Each structure stands twice: as C-alpha cells, then as structure tokens.
Amino acid sequence: MFDFFSPERLKLYAIMAPGLLIALILHEVAHGYVAFLLGDPTAKAQGRLTLNPLKHLDPIGTLAFFFVRFGWARPVPINPRYFKNPRQGMMLTALAGPGTNFGLAALFSLALHTMPRLGVPPGHFMYLLCYYGVFVNLILGTFNLIPIPPLDGSNILAYFLPPRLAYRYMSFGRYGFILLIGLIVFSNFTQFSLLGEIILPFVSFMAGLFGVPM
C-alpha cells in the first residue's frame, strides 16, 4: 500500500519530475500559442502563454502521472470563433500539444545520446533525467492522441469527420473524463490496461526510433 512512498519510488519521482514539468507546461503553452497565431487571444489574455507552472499544473492530473503513468494539466482556453476556419484551427491547435511532446522527446533523446561523449555515466542524475524525459513526453503525447473527447486526439479526428457527425462526436466531451476514469478502474479488476494495451506499444515504437531502450 505504501510502496508509492518508498525511498526508491520517491527517488524515481524526483528524477521524473523535471521532465514531467517541462512536458505538461510546454504542451499547454503550445496549444495557446498556436491558437494565438491563428487569431485567438483568449489564452494570452488569461495569462496562459507563460512558463509559470502554477498557471498550468492540475494537482490531480500531475499526481495521476506518477500513480497510473499518464496525466494532464489545466486545459488552455480556446475560442474557435476567432479562427477563420474553426474546424481546421481546432485541429491544428490540438495537434500542437502532442507534437510539442514528441519534439521534446527527440531533444531529450539527443541529449541522452550526447551524455556518454561528455563523460556522464548512465546512472548519473542528468542521464536518468533525460532518459525519463524521453518517456514522460512520449507517454503524455500518445495519451493525448487517444480520440476520446476532450483529449487532443478527438479534435484531430473531428476535423476529418463530416461536420454533423463531428458535432455529435464532440458532444460526448462531457462524458470523456468519466470514461477515462472508468477505464482506469476497469483495468484494476481485469487484464486490460490502458497504459499497456494502447499507449506503451506506440511509446515503445517511438523510443526505438530515437534509439532509446525501454
């Protein structure tokens, strides 16, 4: 029961925390910045185009990452009425978050491959920070691509659906969070795991492309 708070776990959390912080903050800033470039000033007006973690972190979503290996931040407010093409604008804005995480994973992997040349051993804190930085970003980016409203994947998929079908599909957003929680609870009583069955195979594939072993 208290394994989550063992010294080994706490050390792991300390190593994962910087990569997670960067992943969550830049994910949300990317949403807001792309929306701003497309004409929506909402995120900027509410002070969300900032690297201040207090503006972005959701306490429950952050803790969830450590306990169930995926999480979320406070969503950046987006108003599609400012976009010239609302459907395209929402798709591009949604894509910006996971795209940023995959870009960060690539940067962390590049730093990881550079460490040995700088004389940094694999067990060093900086080496492990970059190692977990790769996987934190890959997991967060992949999780957000799941097409369950209101995750980013739903806005990406909605762009390719007929308008009426897309509207009905996105209307399920109010139940999406409940569905995700239900999947987590369901996985605790069955052999199905949202992380193991859906997220990890793609994460493993991407890590392989970056040359980072799981």
N, C-alpha and C positions, 0 to 999 in steps of 0.2 A: 504493500500500500504506500509506503514511504520511499519506494525506490526512486521516484521522481525527484526526491530531495537528497539523495545520497551524494557524497562528495564527488564521485565520478560524474554523476549527472550534472551537478552544479558547475563543474569544470567544463563539461561539454556545452552547457548553456552559455557560459562566459565566452567560449570560443565562437559559438554560432551567432551571438547577439550582434556584433558589428555588421556582419553580412546581412542579417535579417533586417536590421535597422535601415541600412542602405537600400535594400531591396524594396521594403514597404514604402519608404519615403519617395524614392525616385519613381516608383510605379505610379503613385498618385500624382506627383508633380508632372509626369509625362502626360497623363490624361488631361490635366488642367492646361498645360502649355499648348498642346495640340489644339484643344478646344479654343484657346485664346487666339492662336494663329488662324483658326477658321472663323473667327469673329465673335466668339462667346466670351464676354468679360466677367462672367459670374465667378469663376474660381479666383481670378485676380482680385476682384472686388471684395471677396471674403477672406483674402489673405492666405490662400492655399497654394500660391506659387512660391513657396518658401521651403527651405530645407530644415526648418524648425520641426523636430519630431513631435512636439506637443500639438501641432496643428493637424497631424495625420494619423497618429497611432490610435488604434482602438484597443483598449485593455484586454477585452475578451479575445479578439482576433489575434493579438500578439501572443497571449498565453496559449491559445489553441495550437499555434505552430509548434510549440515545444512539447505539447502533450499528444497531439494527433498528427503532427508533421505537416500541416498546412494551416494557413490562417489568412487574415485580411486586415486592411487598415480602414480608416474612415473614408467612405467614398467621396471623391471630389464632386461638387455640384456642377452639373452640366445642363445647360438650357438649349436644346436643339432648335428652338425658334430663331436663334441668332444665325444659324447656319444657312447658307444659300441652298444647299442640298441637305436637308436634315438627316435622311437615311444614310447618305454617304458620310456625313460629318460624324454621326454616332459610331459608324463602323470604324473610321479612321481614329477617332478618339479612343474607342475601346481597344483597338489594336496597339495603340501606343504603350499601354501598360505592360502587357506580356512581352512586347517587342523590346522594351527597355530592360526587362529582367533577363531576356536571352542575351542581350548585348552585354549586360553586366556579368553574366555567367562566362561569356567569352573573355572579358577583361580579367576576371578572377583566374580563369584557366591560364591565360597568358602570363599573369604574374606568378602563378604556381609553377609553370614550366621554367620560369626565369630564376626561381629561388635557388636551385642547385648550383647554377653558374655563379651565384653571389655567395656561395658557401653556406646557405641556410639549410640545415638538415630537415628531413621530413617530419620529425617530431617537434620542431620549433613552433612557438605560438603563431608566428606570422605565416608559416607554411600551412598550418592547420586552419587558420583564419581564411586564407584564400581557398583552401580545399572545400571547407564548408560553405564559403561564399558562392562557389560554383553550384552546389546542390540546393542551397536555400533559394537561389534565384531561379534555377530550373524548376523546382517544385512549385514555387509561387506562380511563375509564368504559366506552367502547364495547368495547374489548378484553375487559374482564371480563364483558361481557354475552354473549360467544360461548358457546354451550351445549356446551362441551367440558369434562367433569369434569377437574379440580376448580375451574374458573373459576366465578364467581358465577352466570353465566347457566345453568349446569347445575342449581343448586339452585332457581332460579326456575322453570325448565322442569319439573323433577321434581315440583313442587307440583301441577302441572296434569295429571300423568300418573296412571293407576291405580297404586295402591301397589306391586303386584308388579312392574309394568313400571318404575316409578321406581326400585325397589331394584336391578333388573338394570342399568338405565341408569347409576346412580351407582356401581355396582361397577367400571365402567371407569375410575374416577378414577385408579387406579394406573398406567394407561397414557396418561392425558391429557397429561401433561407431555411424554412421549416423542412423542406425536402432534404437539404444538405445535412441538417442535424439528424434527421431520420436515418439517412444513410450511415452516418457515424454510429448511431445507436444500433442500427441493424448489423453493422459489421462486428460489433462487440458480442453478438449472440450467434453469428454464423461464420462460415469460412470466407465470406465475401469481405473484401477490404477496398474501400475507395482509393486508398493510397496504393495498395499492392496491385490491384487489378487494372486500374485506369491510369494513375499518374506515374508510377515507377517505371513501367516499360518504356514510356516515351522519355522519361528523365534518363534512364539507362542508355537509350539510343543517342540522345544529345550529348551525354557525358562521353560516350565513346567517340563521337565526332570531335570533341575537344581534347581527346586523349587523356581523360581523367578517369581512372578506375573507381568503381563504386566500392 
